[in-house]
Amino acid sequence: MAYAIIVTGGKQYKVAEGDTIFVEKLDAEAGEKVTFDQVVLTDSKIGTPFVEGAKVEGTVEKQGKQKKVITFKYRAKKHSHTKQGHRQPYTRVKIDSIA
């Protein structure tokens, strides 16, 4: 099965055709096509740093936010605490083709 390692959002992902991946938020609406041209490795070539002419195409399935993460800072004997929540946005992409 053909696979590739792509770079997006400062992270590397191993993908194959038909896979669904969650990446850092992309500026694309659901249903749009996206192209990842920073391909580090394919099943037959290794890039220096990227493989020439290689690209991975996918379709954006949805934009969303992850589960809430709570940060709670507490300072003993100071009557001070801070509670803060954060939801990281993501984009779900279905991989269509590796070229």
C-alpha positions in Angstrom: 0.0 0.0 0.0 1.4 3.4 -1.0 2.1 5.8 1.9 3.8 9.1 2.4 4.9 11.3 5.3 3.7 14.9 5.0 4.4 18.1 7.0 1.6 20.5 8.0 1.1 22.7 11.0 4.7 22.0 12.2 3.9 18.3 12.6 4.6 15.2 10.5 1.9 12.7 9.6 2.1 9.2 8.0 -0.8 9.0 5.5 -2.1 6.4 3.0 -4.9 6.7 0.5 -8.3 6.6 2.2 -7.0 7.6 5.6 -8.6 10.3 7.8 -6.3 12.6 9.7 -6.7 15.4 12.2 -4.4 18.3 11.5 -3.9 21.9 12.8 -6.6 24.2 11.5 -6.4 24.9 7.7 -8.1 27.8 5.9 -10.6 25.7 3.9 -14.3 25.0 4.1 -15.8 21.5 4.4 -15.8 19.8 1.0 -12.9 21.8 -0.4 -9.8 20.1 -1.8 -6.4 20.7 -0.2 -2.9 19.8 -1.4 0.0 19.0 0.8 3.2 19.6 -1.2 5.7 19.2 1.7 6.2 15.5 1.3 9.2 14.2 3.3 9.1 10.6 2.3 7.1 8.3 0.0 7.3 4.5 -0.1 10.0 4.7 -2.8 11.8 8.0 -2.3 13.4 10.0 0.6 13.4 13.8 0.3 16.3 16.2 1.0 14.3 17.8 2.7 11.3 17.3 0.5 10.6 14.9 -2.4 10.6 16.8 -5.7 7.2 16.8 -7.5 5.4 14.8 -4.9 2.1 15.9 -3.5 -0.8 14.5 -1.4 -4.3 15.6 -2.1 -7.2 15.4 0.3 -10.7 16.6 1.0 -11.7 18.6 4.1 -14.4 16.7 5.9 -15.0 19.2 8.8 -13.7 21.9 11.0 -14.0 21.4 14.7 -12.6 21.9 18.2 -11.0 19.3 20.4 -12.3 18.5 24.0 -11.7 21.3 26.5 -8.5 21.2 28.5 -8.5 22.9 31.9 -5.5 24.6 33.3 -5.7 25.4 37.0 -2.9 27.4 38.8 -3.0 27.5 42.5 -0.7 29.4 44.8 -0.7 28.1 48.4 -1.3 30.5 51.3 -1.8 33.4 48.8 -5.6 33.2 48.3 -4.9 33.1 44.6 -5.9 30.7 41.8 -6.6 30.8 38.1 -8.8 28.5 36.1 -8.6 28.6 32.3 -10.1 26.5 29.6 -8.8 25.9 26.0 -10.2 24.1 23.0 -7.7 23.6 20.1 -9.2 24.0 16.6 -8.6 21.2 14.1 -9.4 20.2 10.5 -10.3 16.6 9.6 -9.0 15.7 6.2 -9.6 12.5 4.1 -6.6 11.6 1.9 -7.7 11.0 -1.7 -4.4 10.5 -3.6 -0.7 10.3 -3.3 1.2 11.4 -6.4 
